Amino acid sequence: LPFTVEKEKYNVGEEVVLKVPASESGRILLTLETGTRVAKHMWFDAVAGDNFLRFKAEKNMTPTVYAHVSLIQPHAQTKNDLPIRLYGVVPVNVENVETRLEAQIDMPDQLRPDEFFNINLREKGGKACVYTLDIVDEGLLDLTRFKTPNPWDAFYAREAHGVKTWDIYDYVLGAYGAELSRILAIGGDGINQKAKNANQVNRFKPAVIHLGPFKLEKGQVAKHRVKIENYVGSVRVMAVMSAPAAGGEGAYGSAEKTCPVRKPLMIMPTLPRVLGPGETLRLPVEVFAMEKSINSATVDVEETTGLVNVATNSTNLTFSEPGQKMTYFDLKVGYKTGMAKFKIMATGGGEIANSTIEIEVRNPNPIITRVLDGAIEPGQSWSQSAKSADFSDLEAAVLEISSIPPINLSKQLEYLIQYPHGCIEQTTSAAFPQLYVDIIAPLSTKQQNDVQKNITAAIAKLQNFQQVSGGFSYWTWGNEVADWASTYAGHFLLEARSRGYSVPQQVLDKWVDYQQKASRGWEPPKDDGQNNWQFHDTELSQAYRLYALALAGKPDLAGMNRMREQKNRYESSSSLLAAAYASAGKNEAARDLMNDANAKKFTYTWWGNTYGSSLRDLALQLETLAAIGDKNRSNAVALQVASQVGDVSRWFSTQEIATCLRALSKYVQKAGQGEKADFSIKTGGREIPVNSTTAYYLYPLDDDSGTVSVKNLSKQKLYSRIVMRGRPASLEIPAESSNISLSVRYTDLKGSAIDPGKIQQGTDFLAEVTVTRTGAMRFDFNELALSQIFPSGWEILNTRMNLVGGATSDPMDYQDVRDDRVFTYFDLPFNWSNNSNIKQSRTYRIQLNAAYAGKYYLPAVACEAMYDNRIRAIQPGKWVEVVN
């Protein structure tokens, strides 16, 4: 039954008129239905022609009432061939004017940067309300087609029809009822509209100001005095209001005003995202003279920190008519790093324009650590200088003193925290030891706050790895569960919660559910009796899963007993299975497993799927021995773990460091703090006496600490070391190749080779890196990380963002694109079948643009296996130029 409503929208109290056509007499049933109930129903007698149904719009009909009309013809009529019953549904929009607030913004039509202006805000009807005020760069808003929010549109949006209707006319003898349906189209929210003025998005520093919420009293005018600093362009001023209305409903409103931000004289300086030591470049400054009164301008540039030298600080420009001109300033970057700050000022025609640019001068070399250590007999002293010529900038220095063999706690923790690759294993490894570091060393208030911040951030980040199944993937966008890493992440979350951190229960519940399903479905692979890494990894992963489930309070006793009865079990698996029994309260079974003389030892030839090593497994054994209270064996193993992880000449994976530190912390927690250590520290002209009851004591050193000395006043031998962390002063890193080789070349977009030493400004080109297997290692090279840091004057074109470009690459697991560098993660499998079609190399291309003229340093390109330092290669860096 087609019928119409007289108006598109009605206010409360108005009369609503529906126009319903009918052929002959009959009865009309009108029901008024909302999203949840029937608000009213009425009967009308139908007449031939148009029937006008009238009712009054009421508050309980807002924002939408559905007029459901049923026309029922006499049962015996034969004058038309229409069905006995017809129906139709039409929405009627009803608005309560009391729910609308009218915000009014009174402010200048044009703003000037760096000058205060006034904004007056009121509600047109004088109603009291609460409001927020935002001033945002319109270029940013255009990028996402952002509309000024109006809560009224959301809270009083048209509601869906929520009432279902049935009748029994189909069962009336001789009647006919057809099954009808009506499709109502729902409108969009402007997602398909074109961005407004997209070509006007400029590279100015964005203006974003948020004020409020504030309370506006009845009949009052809110006044704000605001300044937009260091900005030229256009801003949108947005006011959003809300207030309670009569009858418990909310009232809402918003207003906006767009204002240009400009002056008769304006400047736009441009610099790269970062700078490097020793580089030279040109600072372009675009000067806009917008009025005829400005016929000349003087531009001055100052770098206030001393990190960058400006060759000529001032220049003059003349304008015969309003327009724009470009001027350049030659810059020479010094050899210190830090945050450079440029102040650019233009004067002319009585006008002044200012701009400030802060830019990081960064050493592109990776952070390295130097350790100066020694042993101090009772009554003896030890001294060292806290300065090192190896560093251009010393980022941190810490004095460590311990009563047990040194583990270089500061060095290892900083390595984990600063490690640049953010997969789930490394994210977990960075945070896991921090849960216990306060057990083995006293922390300052700042260190405690840093630890809490790091752990909280890791908990939040790990949630991005969780799959629908409840397991965790290796990378945030992965679609497969990483077996060992998934258990590792869940283990961390469990222990973080036990240490008082907030961990979402639904995350743990989903993870436990996945672990239970995986544990029940596990079957051991066939063991060929050899040193089979796949059998070992599969068995070890199941043992770890059983341990984690026991820690979660959901021990899989059937699975534990099944593995316990298994013959030819590996020693590392027995250790974790024993930890599972200990966590389940069955210490006797745990001790039996740790005394199992038939358990096999596994020799690592590569890290496998558990990122393992003999040291990592030794640390897991220490954790189990501490849990079951085997003091004699745990003491011996703790000394082994501490001596190995404290070896400054050895490379460690993140898995090794994190597991060793965690196990040592739990050992110290279980075994007690040990003997009291008395000593005194001399540094910076001060002597500090210390009475330490912890295994480790950390003392932060300042840049001016100079020589540091420690005197042992206790009766036991002490170990001391100064741990310094910074970036190497020299940019030169020698070439290296171990089991892989790197081939680096640069091409134009058509693939023809070009010389990166001298590229014309504005050129688009590709950096192509090929990684090839060498050597005789017979296993897959997994978790390789390719690190490319680019010169300051080159810009990375992220083709994933703009969907253009010709850079094609081989498959990869993950790619992290940052301001001045790209990390690419991939696998390089072994050719088990000797099939010549299986590639023994991978090629990756990054599209670049030579954006800024100058001379820059192109850092070394490096590739490494993240869990095996036998697999690595480095191509040295060199100086390059971008020419006009």
Buried (B, 14 or more C-beta within 10 A) or exposed (E): BEBEBEEEEBEBEEEBBBEBBBBEEBBBBBBBBBBEEEBBEEEBEBEEEEBEBEBEBBBBBBBBBBBBBBBBBEEEEEEEEBBBBBBBBBBBBBBBEBBBBEBBBEBEEEBBBBEEBEBEBBBEBEBBBBBBBBBBBBBBBBEEBBBBBBBBEEBBEEBEBEBEEEEEBEEEEEBEBEEEEEEEEEEEEEEEEEEEEEEEBEEBBBBEBEBBBEEBEEEEEBEBEBEBEBBBBBBBBBBBBBBEBEEEBBBBBBBBBEBEBBBBBBBBBBBBBBBBBBBBBBBBBEBBBBEEEBBEBEBBBEBEBEBBEBEEEEBEBEBEEBEBBEBBBBBBBBBBBEEBBBBBBBBBBEBEBBBBBEBBBBBBBBBEBBBBBBBBEEEEBBBBEBBBEBBBBBBBBBBBBBBBBBBBBBBBBBBBBEBEBBBBBBBBBBBBBBBBBBBBBBBEEEBEEBBEEBBBEBBEBBBEBBBEBBBBBBBBEBEEBBBBBBBBBBBBBBBBBEEEBEBBEEBBEBBBBBBBEBBEEBEBEEBEEEEBBEBBBBBBBBBBBBBBBBBBEBBBBEBBEBBBEBEEBBBBBBBBBBBBBBBBEBBEBBBBBBEBEEBBEBEBEBBBBBBBBBBBBBBBBBBBBBBBEBEEBBBEBBEBBBEBBBBBEEEBBBBBBBBBBBBBBBBBEBBEBBEEBBBBBBBEEEEEEBEBEBBBBBBEBEEEBBEBBBBBBBEBBBBBBBBBBBBBBEBEBEEBBBBBBBBBEBBBEEEEEBEBEEBEBEBBBBBBBBBBBEEEBEBBBBBBBBBBBBBBBBBBBBBEEEEEBEBEBBEBBBBBBEEBBBBBBBBBBEEEEEEEEEEBEBBBBBBBBBBBBBBBBBBBBBBBBBBBEEBBBBBBBBEBBBEE
